[in-house]
Amino acid sequence: MDRRRFITASVEKGFFLAIGLSGMHGGSRFNPLVGVCTNATNAFLVLKAGGDFVEEAVGRFLKPGSDYEDFEKSLNFLKESPLPVPSCNSFFPAELRLTGDEVDEAKVFQWAETAFSRAQQAGVRIIVLGSGGARKIPDGFAYDKAFSQFTNLLARMGEIAEKYQVTIALEHLNRQETNFINTLEEANAIVSKVNHPAVGLLCDVYHMLKENETLRSILKAGKRIVHCHVAEKTNRAAPGTHGQDFVPYFRALKKAGFKGKISIECNWNDFPVEVEHSLKYIKDQINLV
């Protein structure tokens, strides 16, 4: 091993050792609320299982593509719900392009403003921007052009979101789901460039695992991380299915100053049966931080 590689390896080793030991010392308690990505109609099940909130889907819950009367059904349901819906994911449908030559900015911003306005009314504070289909770079379209295009759209969306006290959480997605923004590091580069208080990051542990991304990306992103998703690497299974260790990621989040919430976003085989075990599994691992 040459000297440069030896030094790099030593720094990395020291970094991960520091993360691993951080849970052994005192300091502020790491105690984020833990919820589940699911239909709001499952709120009673989530509450019974020990969950703190439900994370819904923009299209299903805020319904920016439908008239207000349709959205009122969500508001009326929320009045009777035992749990809040502080976050929504799946921001844009695939047909509403965010990169390429077919981007219709007027439609993008109309969709976004309707979603943000309704989010404010429903108490939703975080809108997750994953939308792998919408942001996928078309074949033959230059990456640099797509980067600039998407960054400019996101900056303008941030201005709209701020009016409604909503924060956009940009989500990285592994390369099996999209060809653009596959790592937390890439997402951080975009959010840093946008540099708007209403535009933050989502740290998705499942996608980090799929991309073999190191904990260093969490530390580099720091307090720009406003939300977190978790699932096991194997089959995107419910936490606790295969014994995935999330503690190092939670320790890194604590060290980064994370103050957001954690949502379980996974594939369920039997939701009513699995959800209680998964919530307990995540909360038990949080307690080890």
N, C-alpha and C positions, 0 to 999 in steps of 0.2 A: 504494500500500500504506500503511495507516495505521500509526501508531507501534507499537501493540500487536502487530500482525501482523508488523511488521519485527523487533521484538525476539524474538518467538517463533521466527521463521524463522532468525534469527541464532543463537539458542541451539541449535536443532535442527542447524543446519549445523556448529556447533562440536562438538556431541556426536558426530555421525557421523564427523567428521574425526578426533576423538580415538580412536574405535573403529578406524578404518581404519589409523591410525598405530601402534596399540598393538603390532601384530605386528612393528614395525621396531625395537623396543627389547628390552633384556634382561629378566631376571626369571625366575620359575619356569617350567619347561617345561610346555606343555600337551600331555599325552600320554595321553588316555583310551583304554581298551580299546575295540575296535570289534567288534561281533558282528552277527548276522543273525537276524531274526525268521523262523523256519521250524520245521518238524517236527524234533524231536531226532534222528530217524533220518538227517537230513542232516548230522550233526555231522562225519563224516569228510570230506565235501565242503567244509564250511566251514573246517575245519582246513587242508586242502590248499590252499584258496584264500587262506589268510592270516588267517582270522578268529580271534578270541580267545574267543568264546563263542556260545551259541545262546540266543535268547529264544523261549520256547515260549508256548502258550496255556493258560490256567488250566483250561478244560474238558477239553482233550485230554491235558494232562500231569499236572495235580494231581487232576483228576477228582472235584471235591467233590460231584457228583451221583451218584457210584457208590460201591460198597462198597470197603473197604480193600484187599481182594484184587486188585481191578482196578488200584488205584493202585500196588500192589507191582510191577506190570509196568513201570511207569515207573522205580521205584527200581532194579529189576534191570537195566534197560537203561542207566541212568545209571552203574552200576558199570563197565560196559564202554565207556562213551562216552569219546572222547578230549578232549571239551570239557565244561566245566560249563554249567549252566543257571541263571544268577544272577537271571534275571528272567522273569516271565510276564505276558502281556497278556490282553485279552478277559476281564475279571474276571467280569462277570455276564451271563447270557443275557438276551435282550430280554424274556422273559416274567416275569422276576423284577424287578418294578417298583421303582424308586428314587424316583419322584415320582408324585404323583396320589393318587386316592382308593383305589387298589387295592394300595397298598404293604402287604406282609405282613412286618412287622419281624422276627418270629421266624424266618421262612424266610431273610430277608436275612442275619441275624446267624449263623444256622446254616451257611449256605453260606460266609460269610466266615471263620468260625472253622475250619471243615474245611479250607478252602483255605490259611489261614495255618499251621495245624498241619502240613499236608503239605508246605507250602513250606519250613518249618524243617527237616523231615527230608530234603528233597531239595537243600538248600543254596540255595534260592531266597531272595533278600534283598529283591527289589523286585517288588511286584505293581502292575501298571499298571491304573488305573481309567479306562478310556475308556467302553466300554459305552453307546454312543450310543442304542441302542434302549431299554435299561433306564432311562436317565435322561431320556429325551425327555419334555417337559412335555405332558400330554394337552391336547387342545383344550378351551378354556374354563377351564382351571385357572390360577389367578393365578401370575404369575412370582414375586412376593415370597413367596408361600406355598411354592412349589417350592424356592426358594432356601433358605428356613429349614428345610424338611423335609430336603433333601439335605445341608445343612451339619450338621444334628443327627445324621443317619445316619453321615456321614463321621467325625464326632468320636467316636462310639461305636465305629465300626470301628477307628479309630486306637488306642483303648484295647485292643481285642482283638489287633490286629497287634503291639503293643508286647510283649505276653506271649510272642510267638513270634519276637522279634527280626526282624520284617519291617517294611518301610516301604511304605506306599501311595503311588504316584505318580499324582496326578490329571492326566489328559490332556485338553487342550482339543481339540475336534474342529470342523472347519469346518461352516458352516451347511447344507451339502449333506448332511451325515451326521446331524445332530441339531439341535434348536432350543434347546439349553441348554449353556452354557459353550463358546462358539465361539472364544474367544481365550485366550492365555496370561494376559492381564490379568484376565479374568474368573475364570479358575482361581486366580490368585494372590489375588484378593479372598476367595475361599472358603477357601483354605488358610490365609490370614492370620487369618481369623475363627476357624477351627478351632483354630489355634495349638497343635498337638500334635506332638511330635518324631517320631512314626511316620507323619505325613502330610506328604508333600512334593509337588513338582510335576514333571511331565514336560514338557519343551520339545520340541514337535514342529515341526520346521522346515517340513515340507510343509504343515501346517495354518496356520502363520504366513504362508507364501507365498500360500496360497489366500485368506486373510483380509486380505492386504496389511498385516499387523501389523509395526510397526517394531521395531528392535533395542532400543529403550528398554524394552520390556516385559521383556526378559531381564535388563537391569540392575536394574529395579525388583524383580523376583522374587529376584534374588541367589542366595544359598546355599540358598534353599528349592527350587531346581531340583536334583533328585537323579538324573534320567535324561533321555536325549535320543533322539528318533527322527528319521531323515532319509530323504527321498525327493525326487525332482525334482518341480517343480510340474506340469509337463506330463505328464498321464496317470499321475501318481504313479509315474513310471518309475524304474528302478534308477539310482542315482547314476552319472554319467558318460555316460548315454545321450544327453542333450542339452547337456551342459556346464554344468549348474547350478553357480553359485558359492556354496559354503557357507562360505567363509572368513570373511566378515563375521559370520556367526552364531557360528562357533567362537571368533572373537576376542571377541565379546560374552560368550560363555559363560566364557571364560578370565577376562575382566575381572570377571565376576560371582562368581568363586570356585568354579566348577563342578568337582566332584571325582567325578562319576559316570561312567557308561559310555554309549556311543553305539551304538544299534542301527539297522541298515538295515531299514526297514519299507516295502516297495514292491511294485509289481506286476512279477512276473518273466515274461518271455517264454520264456526258456530258462535256468533256474536254473544248471545245471552250467557253462554257458558264460559267463553274465553275472556270476556272483557274484565271481569272482576280480578281474575288471576293476573292479567296484564297490567292493570292499574296498580295492583299491590306490588308487582315485580318492579315496576319503574319507581314507585315511591320508596320501596326498600333500597333500591340502588342510589336514589337521591340521598337517603339518610346515611349512606356510606361516604358521602363527599365531605 
